[in-house]
Amino acid sequence: MTADFQQLTLFPVEQHQTPLPDYQVRESGRARHVSLKISFQGALEVVVPRGFDPREIPDILERRRDWIAKTLKRIEGQRQALPPEHLEERPTQLALRSRNEIWHVHYAPGSTAITLAQAAPHTLTLSGAYDAAPDLGQELLRGWLQRKARSEFAPWLRELSQRCGLSFSRVSVRGQTSRWGSCSSRQSISLNYKLLFLPPPLVEYVLIHELCHTVHMNHSPAFWELVALHCPTYDRVRADLKQAWKFVPGWVDGR
Protein backbone atom coordinates (compact mmCIF):
# COMPACT_ATOMS: atom_id res chain seq x y z
CA MET A 1 0.00 0.00 0.00
CA THR A 2 3.01 2.22 0.51
CA ALA A 3 5.95 3.37 -1.57
CA ASP A 4 8.78 5.75 -0.70
CA PHE A 5 9.47 6.39 -4.39
CA GLN A 6 7.26 6.09 -7.40
CA GLN A 7 7.42 6.90 -11.08
CA LEU A 8 4.34 6.54 -13.26
CA THR A 9 4.60 5.96 -16.98
CA LEU A 10 1.81 5.04 -19.39
CA PHE A 11 2.58 2.36 -21.99
CA PRO A 12 0.42 1.01 -24.81
CA VAL A 13 0.22 -2.77 -24.99
CA GLU A 14 0.96 -4.41 -28.32
CA GLN A 15 -2.04 -5.93 -30.06
CA HIS A 16 -1.90 -9.70 -29.88
CA GLN A 17 -4.82 -12.11 -29.52
CA THR A 18 -7.30 -10.46 -27.16
CA PRO A 19 -6.00 -6.92 -26.55
CA LEU A 20 -4.72 -6.24 -23.06
CA PRO A 21 -5.44 -2.88 -21.42
CA ASP A 22 -2.91 -0.08 -21.34
CA TYR A 23 -0.96 -0.05 -18.12
CA GLN A 24 0.91 2.23 -15.75
CA VAL A 25 4.33 1.43 -14.34
CA ARG A 26 5.11 2.36 -10.75
CA GLU A 27 8.74 2.08 -9.66
CA SER A 28 9.05 1.21 -5.98
CA GLY A 29 12.19 1.39 -3.87
CA ARG A 30 10.97 -1.52 -1.74
CA ALA A 31 9.71 -3.87 -4.46
CA ARG A 32 11.80 -7.01 -4.88
CA HIS A 33 9.90 -8.42 -7.83
CA VAL A 34 7.35 -7.36 -10.43
CA SER A 35 3.70 -7.43 -9.36
CA LEU A 36 0.46 -6.64 -11.17
CA LYS A 37 -2.52 -4.81 -9.72
CA ILE A 38 -5.92 -4.22 -11.30
CA SER A 39 -8.26 -1.67 -9.76
CA PHE A 40 -12.03 -1.98 -9.59
CA GLN A 41 -12.16 0.41 -12.55
CA GLY A 42 -10.07 -2.03 -14.61
CA ALA A 43 -6.85 0.01 -14.52
CA LEU A 44 -3.73 -2.17 -14.74
CA GLU A 45 -0.69 -1.15 -12.71
CA VAL A 46 2.72 -2.82 -12.95
CA VAL A 47 4.87 -2.36 -9.83
CA VAL A 48 8.59 -2.85 -10.52
CA PRO A 49 11.79 -2.63 -8.44
CA ARG A 50 13.87 0.49 -8.83
CA GLY A 51 16.04 0.33 -11.94
CA PHE A 52 13.99 -2.44 -13.58
CA ASP A 53 14.24 -2.55 -17.38
CA PRO A 54 10.74 -1.62 -18.69
CA ARG A 55 11.45 -3.49 -21.93
CA GLU A 56 10.89 -6.73 -20.02
CA ILE A 57 7.35 -5.79 -19.03
CA PRO A 58 5.57 -6.88 -22.27
CA ASP A 59 6.90 -10.43 -21.85
CA ILE A 60 5.74 -10.48 -18.23
CA LEU A 61 2.27 -9.32 -19.26
CA GLU A 62 2.14 -11.98 -21.94
CA ARG A 63 2.92 -14.69 -19.38
CA ARG A 64 0.21 -13.30 -17.09
CA ARG A 65 -2.30 -12.83 -19.91
CA ASP A 66 -4.74 -15.47 -18.63
CA TRP A 67 -4.70 -14.03 -15.10
CA ILE A 68 -5.26 -10.51 -16.42
CA ALA A 69 -8.15 -11.62 -18.63
CA LYS A 70 -9.83 -13.59 -15.83
CA THR A 71 -9.42 -10.75 -13.35
CA LEU A 72 -10.83 -8.17 -15.77
CA LYS A 73 -13.78 -10.46 -16.51
CA ARG A 74 -14.47 -10.93 -12.80
CA ILE A 75 -14.29 -7.19 -12.17
CA GLU A 76 -16.57 -6.45 -15.11
CA GLY A 77 -19.12 -8.90 -13.69
CA GLN A 78 -18.95 -7.13 -10.35
CA ARG A 79 -19.41 -3.74 -12.02
CA GLN A 80 -22.44 -4.96 -13.98
CA ALA A 81 -24.02 -6.10 -10.73
CA LEU A 82 -23.81 -2.58 -9.30
CA PRO A 83 -26.98 -0.47 -9.09
CA PRO A 84 -27.45 1.95 -12.03
CA GLU A 85 -26.84 5.03 -9.89
CA HIS A 86 -23.29 3.84 -9.24
CA LEU A 87 -22.36 4.43 -12.88
CA GLU A 88 -24.47 7.51 -13.58
CA GLU A 89 -22.74 10.52 -15.12
CA ARG A 90 -25.09 12.98 -13.43
CA PRO A 91 -25.01 12.00 -9.75
CA THR A 92 -27.93 13.04 -7.58
CA GLN A 93 -26.41 12.05 -4.24
CA LEU A 94 -23.08 11.30 -2.57
CA ALA A 95 -23.14 8.45 -0.06
CA LEU A 96 -20.23 9.33 2.22
CA ARG A 97 -20.28 6.17 4.33
CA SER A 98 -17.11 7.10 6.21
CA ARG A 99 -18.99 9.96 7.89
CA ASN A 100 -22.48 8.43 7.74
CA GLU A 101 -23.63 11.31 5.54
CA ILE A 102 -25.79 11.55 2.44
CA TRP A 103 -25.27 14.67 0.34
CA HIS A 104 -27.83 15.55 -2.30
CA VAL A 105 -26.78 17.07 -5.62
CA HIS A 106 -29.23 19.44 -7.33
CA TYR A 107 -28.91 20.93 -10.81
CA ALA A 108 -29.88 24.46 -11.83
CA PRO A 109 -29.66 24.65 -15.64
CA GLY A 110 -28.47 27.88 -17.19
CA SER A 111 -26.28 29.40 -19.88
CA THR A 112 -23.59 30.67 -17.54
CA ALA A 113 -20.34 29.05 -16.43
CA ILE A 114 -20.75 25.98 -14.24
CA THR A 115 -20.42 26.62 -10.52
CA LEU A 116 -20.81 24.47 -7.41
CA ALA A 117 -22.15 25.76 -4.12
CA GLN A 118 -23.52 24.38 -0.87
CA ALA A 119 -27.10 25.59 -0.98
CA ALA A 120 -28.28 23.98 2.27
CA PRO A 121 -27.06 21.45 4.85
CA HIS A 122 -25.95 18.30 3.02
CA THR A 123 -27.03 19.80 -0.30
CA LEU A 124 -24.86 20.83 -3.24
CA THR A 125 -26.09 22.73 -6.28
CA LEU A 126 -24.44 22.68 -9.70
CA SER A 127 -25.52 25.76 -11.63
CA GLY A 128 -24.93 26.64 -15.28
CA ALA A 129 -24.62 24.79 -18.58
CA TYR A 130 -23.90 21.38 -17.06
CA ASP A 131 -25.24 19.37 -20.01
CA ALA A 132 -22.79 21.12 -22.35
CA ALA A 133 -19.79 20.20 -20.18
CA PRO A 134 -20.60 17.32 -17.80
CA ASP A 135 -16.90 16.58 -17.31
CA LEU A 136 -16.41 20.04 -15.81
CA GLY A 137 -19.32 19.50 -13.43
CA GLN A 138 -17.84 16.19 -12.30
CA GLU A 139 -14.46 17.86 -11.83
CA LEU A 140 -16.06 20.43 -9.52
CA LEU A 141 -17.64 17.63 -7.50
CA ARG A 142 -14.30 15.81 -7.26
CA GLY A 143 -12.67 19.01 -6.04
CA TRP A 144 -15.34 19.36 -3.37
CA LEU A 145 -14.79 15.74 -2.31
CA GLN A 146 -11.06 16.33 -1.97
CA ARG A 147 -11.60 19.37 0.26
CA LYS A 148 -14.19 17.48 2.28
CA ALA A 149 -11.80 14.56 2.76
CA ARG A 150 -9.03 16.87 3.92
CA SER A 151 -11.26 18.43 6.56
CA GLU A 152 -12.48 15.02 7.79
CA PHE A 153 -9.37 12.83 7.58
CA ALA A 154 -6.74 15.18 9.02
CA PRO A 155 -8.32 15.32 12.51
CA TRP A 156 -9.22 11.61 12.32
CA LEU A 157 -5.58 10.77 11.59
CA ARG A 158 -4.35 13.02 14.41
CA GLU A 159 -6.72 11.32 16.87
CA LEU A 160 -5.50 7.87 15.83
CA SER A 161 -1.89 9.07 15.97
CA GLN A 162 -2.31 10.11 19.59
CA ARG A 163 -4.24 6.97 20.51
CA CYS A 164 -1.67 4.64 18.94
CA GLY A 165 1.40 6.64 19.89
CA LEU A 166 2.49 6.81 16.24
CA SER A 167 3.52 10.24 14.96
CA PHE A 168 3.58 11.55 11.40
CA SER A 169 5.00 14.72 9.84
CA ARG A 170 2.17 15.83 7.54
CA VAL A 171 -0.93 14.58 5.76
CA SER A 172 -2.12 15.27 2.22
CA VAL A 173 -5.21 14.18 0.30
CA ARG A 174 -5.09 13.12 -3.34
CA GLY A 175 -7.07 11.08 -5.87
CA GLN A 176 -4.96 7.97 -6.41
CA THR A 177 -6.29 5.41 -8.89
CA SER A 178 -5.00 2.19 -7.31
CA ARG A 179 -4.04 2.92 -3.69
CA TRP A 180 -5.97 4.06 -0.65
CA GLY A 181 -2.96 5.64 1.00
CA SER A 182 0.80 5.83 1.26
CA CYS A 183 3.52 6.87 3.68
CA SER A 184 6.91 8.28 2.71
CA SER A 185 10.25 7.76 4.44
CA ARG A 186 9.78 11.27 5.86
CA GLN A 187 6.60 10.10 7.63
CA SER A 188 4.37 12.07 5.28
CA ILE A 189 1.03 10.33 4.82
CA SER A 190 -1.08 10.68 1.68
CA LEU A 191 -4.72 9.58 1.73
CA ASN A 192 -7.16 8.97 -1.10
CA TYR A 193 -10.23 11.21 -0.94
CA LYS A 194 -12.30 8.30 -2.28
CA LEU A 195 -12.03 6.81 1.21
CA LEU A 196 -15.01 9.07 1.94
CA PHE A 197 -17.25 6.49 0.26
CA LEU A 198 -16.02 3.56 2.37
CA PRO A 199 -17.46 2.31 5.68
CA PRO A 200 -15.65 3.69 8.78
CA PRO A 201 -13.89 0.41 9.78
CA LEU A 202 -12.17 0.23 6.38
CA VAL A 203 -11.06 3.86 6.54
CA GLU A 204 -9.72 3.48 10.07
CA TYR A 205 -7.73 0.43 8.99
CA VAL A 206 -6.12 2.40 6.14
CA LEU A 207 -5.17 5.21 8.52
CA ILE A 208 -3.70 2.78 11.05
CA HIS A 209 -1.89 0.91 8.27
CA GLU A 210 -0.17 4.09 7.11
CA LEU A 211 0.65 5.19 10.66
CA CYS A 212 2.37 1.85 11.22
CA HIS A 213 4.52 2.56 8.18
CA THR A 214 6.03 5.48 10.10
CA VAL A 215 7.79 2.78 12.15
CA HIS A 216 8.23 0.01 9.57
CA MET A 217 8.63 1.10 5.94
CA ASN A 218 7.86 -2.42 4.73
CA HIS A 219 5.37 -5.25 5.17
CA SER A 220 7.57 -7.37 7.42
CA PRO A 221 6.21 -9.57 10.24
CA ALA A 222 7.09 -6.76 12.65
CA PHE A 223 4.92 -4.38 10.64
CA TRP A 224 1.91 -6.69 10.74
CA GLU A 225 2.40 -7.27 14.47
CA LEU A 226 2.17 -3.52 14.98
CA VAL A 227 -0.95 -3.33 12.79
CA ALA A 228 -2.54 -6.18 14.78
CA LEU A 229 -1.79 -4.36 18.02
CA HIS A 230 -3.86 -1.36 16.95
CA CYS A 231 -6.37 -3.16 14.69
CA PRO A 232 -6.89 -6.74 15.97
CA THR A 233 -9.39 -7.55 13.19
CA TYR A 234 -7.10 -6.34 10.40
CA ASP A 235 -7.17 -9.69 8.55
CA ARG A 236 -10.93 -9.49 7.99
CA VAL A 237 -10.91 -5.76 7.30
CA ARG A 238 -8.03 -6.13 4.87
CA ALA A 239 -9.99 -8.76 2.94
CA ASP A 240 -13.01 -6.44 2.78
CA LEU A 241 -10.80 -3.61 1.57
CA LYS A 242 -9.89 -5.58 -1.56
CA GLN A 243 -13.52 -5.23 -2.68
CA ALA A 244 -13.97 -1.68 -1.45
CA TRP A 245 -13.73 0.01 -4.86
CA LYS A 246 -17.33 -1.09 -5.39
CA PHE A 247 -18.36 1.71 -3.01
CA VAL A 248 -16.80 4.39 -5.22
CA PRO A 249 -19.08 5.72 -8.00
CA GLY A 250 -17.68 5.31 -11.48
CA TRP A 251 -17.82 9.04 -12.34
CA VAL A 252 -15.46 9.82 -9.46
CA ASP A 253 -12.61 8.26 -11.44
CA GLY A 254 -13.81 9.82 -14.66
CA ARG A 255 -14.66 6.39 -16.12
N, C-alpha and C positions, 0 to 999 in steps of 0.2 A: 504493500500500500504506500510505501515511502521510498523516496529516492533523493540522495543528496546532490545528484547531478542529472540533468536530463537534456536531451537534444531531440527535437521532433522534426522529422522529415517525411514528406509525403511522396510515395512511390507508386507508379502505375504497375499493375501486375500484367505480365504477358498473357495474351489470349491463348489458351490451350484447353481443349475439352470444355468442361463447364467453367465459364470465367469466374475467377476468384475476385473478391472485392479489393479495392485499393487499400493500402495499409499505411499506418504511421510507424515510424521507428523511434523508440525511446532508448537512449543510451543511459545505462545506470552504472554508477560506480561500485555498486554492491552486487550486481548480477554476476553469477559464475557460469551461466549457460543461457542459451536463447529460450525464451518462453513466449507463448502466444496468448493474447487475451482478446475476447470478443465481448463488446458491451451489449446491453439490452437493445440498443439502437442498431446493432449489426456492424459497428465500427471495429475493425481489426487493428490491434496494436501488437507490434513485435518489440519485445524488450531484449536488448542485447548488452553484453558486457562492454565496458569502455574500451575503445580501440578495435572493436569487432569490424571485420571487413563486410560492408553491406552487400557486396557482390555475391556473398554466399547465401543471402536471404532467399532469393527465388528458389534455390534447390531445397531449402528447408521447408518452404511453403508447399512445394510440390510433394514432398514426403508426407506432409501433414494435410494434404488435400482432403482426404476422406473425413478426418476429424473436423476440419473447417466447415465442410459441406453439411455434415450432420449437426454441428452446433448451430449453424445459421438456420437450418431447417427447424430445429427445435425452438430457437428464439422466435422465428417467424410464426410458428404455431402458437406460442405464448402471446405474441402481439395481437394475433387475430382473435384471441379469446378475450382481449380487453374490451371493456365497454366503449361504445362509439365516442363518448365525450373525451376519452383519453387521447384520441388522435385528432380531435377537432382543431381546425386552424383559427377558429374564432372562439376562444374560451369564454365561458360565462361564469366560471367560478374557479377559485384556487383552493384546493384542499391541503392546507398546511398542517399535516398530521403532527409534525414535531412540536407544534405549539397548540394543537387542538383548536385550530381556527379555520373557519371557512370565509374566504373573501369573495364577494360577488363582483363581477366585471360587467359594467353597463356600457353601452355604445350610444354616442350622440352624433349621428351623421352630420356632416357639414362639408363645406368646400375649403375650409382653412387647413393649416398645417395640423398634423396629428399631435395631440397633447394628452398626457395622462395626469390625472389628479385624484386625490382621495376626497370623494364627495360627501361621505358619511362614514361612521364607524364600520369597518370591515367592508367597505364598498369603494371600488375604483371605477373611474369613468374615463373611457377613451373617447376623445372628441376630435372631430375633423374627418377628412376623407380617408377613412380606414380602408374601405373596399378597394381604393386605388393603390394602396401601399400596405397590404396586410403584414408584410415582413417588418416594416417600420413599427407598426403597432406592437407586434410580438417583441421586438427589440426593446421597446419602452417597458413592457411588462417584465422582461428579463432583467433590465436595469433596476426596476423596483424590487424584484426578488433578491437581487444581490445586496441592495441596501438593507432590506429587511433582514436578510440572513446575518449581515454584519452586526446589526443592532441586537439580534437575538443570541447569536453564537458566542460573541466575545465575552459577555458576562457569564454565560453558561460554562465556557472553557475556564474562566478565572475561578469560578466556584469549584469546579472539579479539580483544578490545579491545587487549590488550597486544601481540599478534602483529601486528596491523594498524596500531597507533599511532593508534587512534581512540577517544577517551574518551567516556564517557556519565555522566550524573549519577545516575541510579537506574534500576532495572528492576522492573517489576511483571508479574504473570501474571493473565490474565483469561480469559473464555470467549467471545470475539467470535464472531459468527455468519458474518461475510463476509470477515474479514481475518485474516491470520496474525500480523501485528504492526504496530506503529506507533511513530513517534518524534515527540516534541513539540519545539517551538522551544526548550525548556529542556533539551534532550538527555535527556529521560526516555523510556525505551524500554518499551513494553508488548508482551508476547508472549502468544500464544494457547496455553493448556495442551494443546489438541488436537494441537499439534506433536509431542507424545509419540508419536503413532501413525504419524508419517511417517518415512521412511528418513533416516539421518543427513545425506546430502548436501543434501537439501531443507531440513532444519532449519538447517544451517550457512549455506546461502544466505540464508535469511530473517534470521538474526542479522547476517550481513555487510551485507545490504541496509539494515537499520535502523541499523547503525553508520555506514554511509556517509551516512545522512540527518543525522547530527550535524554534517556538513560542508556538505552541500547539501540544503536543505529543499525539494527539487523533484525532478523526473525529467529534468533537463537533460542535454545531452551530457556535461557535466563530471561529473555524478553517475554516469552509466553507465561513464565512463572509470575512475572510482574503484572502482566495483563490479568491473569487469573486472580491475583491478590485483590485487584480493584474491580474486577468484573467476573465473579465466579461462574456465571453462565455463558461465558464468552463463546464456548464451542457451539452452542445452539444459536446464539445471536449471530455469530459469524456465518453459519450456514444460511440463516434467513437473509443476511446481507447480500449474499450472492444472487438472490432473486429480487433485490430491492429496487432495481431500475424500473420494475413494473409500476411503481408508484409515481414515477416521473412522467408527466404528460409529454407526448411526442413533440409538440410545438416548442417546448422549452429548449430542446436541442436543435431546433430549426430543421427537423426531419419530417 
